[in-house]
Amino acid sequence: MFSRRLPQLILGSGLLWAGPALAHSFGEPYQLPLPYWLYIYAAMAALILSFVALAYFVRHPRPRQQSATPWQVDWEIPGLNDWIKRLKLQGIGQAVVSGSVILAIVAGLIGSADPYRNINMTLFWIVFALGGLYLSALVGDWYRLVNPWRHLCGLLPGLSAGRISYPTALAYWPAVILYMAFIGIELFADTSPFSLSVILLGYTLINLTGAYLFGTYAWFRYGEVFSVLFGLCAWMAPIQFKRLAHGSIRIRLHLPFSGLIEKRPSHFSLVVFALFMLSSTAFDGLRETALWFNLFWKDPFNLLTPFLGQNPIYLYLSLRPWYLVLEIVTLVISPFLYLGAFVGFLWLGKKLIGATQSLGELVNHFAFSLLPIALVYHLTHYYSLLLSQGVKLRALISDPFGWGWNLFGTAITGRVPVLPDMGFIWNSQVWLILIGHIASVMIAHIQALQLFSNPRQAGLSQLPMLVLMVLFTGVGLWILAQPLQG
């Protein structure tokens, strides 16, 4: 994720009006090698064929207590945990990550107000929030080992035990609220280096308060947003690590996303959190399009003009706050809109086969099958920022405060971004969206085989879900191909 100010500076306001087919993270028009409709129909057809192949070839459920997939390798490395402790590798990692957070805060407070020259915007929004999420999906839950706020709580006496028991009903709702606040700040707060430092200080205070009240274990399991966010992404990683009691570490290699097959949300609030991962990214992409902008400001259906007395665009200054309220409300309710669609298609599957399970049971059983879609949506919308702005960390580390330093000799040479070919961007986005939806179909099908012992019943139950996945595929590609607003 990234600050709204930063990508605007990167892309340039003069390039925002573009043709009908372009890569979402860039403003230059790109002529597709094939018509857009052919892309979307081909992606939908590939998704349907993948479902047919899965239904035909994967017909036997695997017990949940067994491995989720036959393509799995476990390696146990004796004494590795002892070597990690001896070399203090975890402590070094904690020091690096905690030092980076401290640097981001200090740089915002005393450094340049220019987000291009100050390290804190790139360090937090691009390297930590974006890169950290993708790293979790690649190598597992690295964040749990080096969480800077948990490390800080461990240095302060009296925080580990807490003062009151964590309320069961509270569950993951604090993380959901903080996640919505985090995305709201990203989209609407127009942060500067200084305001970002104030936000990070406030977030540090929230974590200290949560640990003081509920203890570090409970708070960083349920309340701290990045622990929950990166932890969910870590379940999709092809690599998993587990410390064993006798000092060894077990390394498990398996298919990407297959770790989700055995996972179930422990509370409804975690379902909402997962759906917000999907809905917030989709909304971010939608709100940047000319279509979304014009629906309100040009009033094509003539809903607001009779009430206002003139077209809304002529009242931009006075209506701007109300437009902001509309966007914030849409963002907050977006996961529940996705939940309604998800429950509706599950209900159709339930009726189709006459399943006896309740809708609540079905939601709990299949909710995490949507996480691959959430991850690939995130990748398609934001990964180019790692290339365009993230690589500039090489320069910023030589001059973190924007004071004209050149500590490591990279202050000038490290500013060159990596800008892939537009054709590569578009085609990679199409492939990512397709792969994510195929993974979701695969996971949901295997979970259906676990829930419904009859393969035919399991396959039929997933037909409505296939329709939902096809719709998600089409909408995702459609949003990516829309012209950006001015």
C-alpha angles and dihedrals in degrees: 000000000000144000114271091230094054100058090044089058091046097049098038125230093248093066100051098096103075144157124278097268120051142129110269098233096050131060101212117104113249123197108222115230087226131030113276094239089058091055094051095044091047091050092049091047091050090051092051092047090050090054092050091050092048093048091050102042103029104059106136124077120230115221111251093235090061127072114292094231138019089229093078132119125191121199122186114200110197116223095004092123090053091051091050089053093045093051090042090228094155091050090051090051091049090050092051096048095041090047090052091053091048091048091051091051096046093044091054093049100048106014135084119306089223108103089207092059101034116081097212099078094050093039095054107029099035109024101032106028097034103027093040092055093050091045089055090053089050107042106012134251101346090151094065089062098048105024102157095207093048088047089053091050089051090056092054117075121237100025102097098071100041128208103256135026115263107257111244092217091057091063111148096337093109089056091047091052093046091047091053089048090049093052091042090055090047094051105033112016097076089214125207127199090265096047090047090056090051090050091050091050090050091049090051089053091050091053093047090050093047092049091046092053103037105017128254097275096054096040096048091046098049111012112036107088100211092049089057096039097047091039092057090048090049090062088065094054119112088224127063129179127201128181112225125212096248095058098267127120122222115215114198122195118192142144115302112264093011091108088073093065093080097038124100128180111254092210139018090247089066089055089055090048091052092047091050088056086061102036097045092055092046090049092048090054093045096048091055093059126097088234093063092044093049095047089070106024100039094034096211092183093050094236100132103030097073090049095045097039093234141034112297093236089070090057095048097133095049095040097043094090090051090049088053091051089051091053094047092049090048090051093050095048094040096094090051091051088053089045090054091052092045093049091045094056091043088053090053090052091048092052092044094061100023093242117190095211117105121245088249090057091048093049090050092047098048105027097099091053085081094059095087088057091050091051096048092046087054092048095048093049101042115017093093088063089066088058099041100040109006094066089057087076084089089068098036093055088062092052106021097165097042092244097132097265124149103193098161101022094252101099091109106021093047095061096079110110126215107241113183122208112278090236090056091050094052096043092046090052092052092049093046093051091047094047092048093051093046089051090051091050090049094049093046091049094052090046089051090053088053092050099039113040093199108084092209091051091048092051094048091049090059097052093090089045089053089055089051091050091049090052091048090050093051095045092046093053091042092055091049091053097050121108113252121247122252 
